Amino acid sequence: MFAHVVLAVIPAQTDMFRLTRRLDTLKGYRWNYYVLSDSEWSGRCRMRLSPDVNAVSLLQASLKQAFADDGSQLHPVRVKVNG
């Protein structure tokens, strides 16, 4: 007997959608994620996390420049990984 394979058409997802899904997946594993302003990213006011905290931080200015209005990625996103 032969098994029937069902193929579903999966709509193309935007790069921004895929990034958001990956970050949501990390939350399920108890990772935090932050979108940081320039002052929170670097300088005297930068956000400092304990090495025991698992987190992904994204630079807000980089995030805005990285994606087009249609959600496609134009440039790399600056990311810090902690933990």
N, C-alpha and C positions, 0 to 999 in steps of 0.2 A: 504494500500500500504506500502511496506517495503522500507526503505532507504538502499541503498547500501553503505557499508563501504569500502573505498579504503585504503589498507595498503601499505605503501611504505617502502622499505628497506632503513633504514638510516645507512650509513656506520659509523663504529666506528670512533670516533674522538680521537685524542691523548689528554692527559692531558694538554700539552702545548697549543694546539689549543683551548681547552676549557677555559684556563686561559686568553689567548689573546682575545677571544670573550667576556668574562666577562669584561675585561678592556675596550674594545671598546664600550660595552654597557654603562659603566659608563661615557665615554666621551660624549655619547648622552644626558646624564643628567647633563652635564657641570661639571663633575668631571675631575680633572687632574690626570695623573699618571706619575711617574718618576721611572727610574731605576738608583739607586745611587751607586757610588763607595764607598769603605770603608771610605774614608775621608769625603765624602758628607753625609754619614750615621751617623757618630759619630765623636766626637772630636771638635777641635777649628774651623774647616772648614765646619762643618756639615750644611746642608741645613735647614733653619728655615722658616716655613711658618706661615702666619697670621692664627689665629684660624677661620677667615672668609673664608678661602680657603678650598674647598673640594678637597681632594687629597688622592691618594694611592701611597705609595712609596715602592719600592721593592729593596732589597739589591742585587746588581749585582752578588757578589760572591756566595750568597745563591741561586740565580736563576740558575747560572751555575752548581752548585753541585746538585740541586734538580731534574734535568731532564736528562734522558738518551738520547742518540743520536736519538732514535726512537720517542722521545716526551713523553714517559711515565714518571710519577713522581716517584722519588726514595726517596726523603726526603722533609720535610716541607720547605716552602719558607718564609723567614723573611719579614714581611710586617708591615708598619706603616700606620694608617688611620688617617687623619686629617680633621677637619671640623665639 
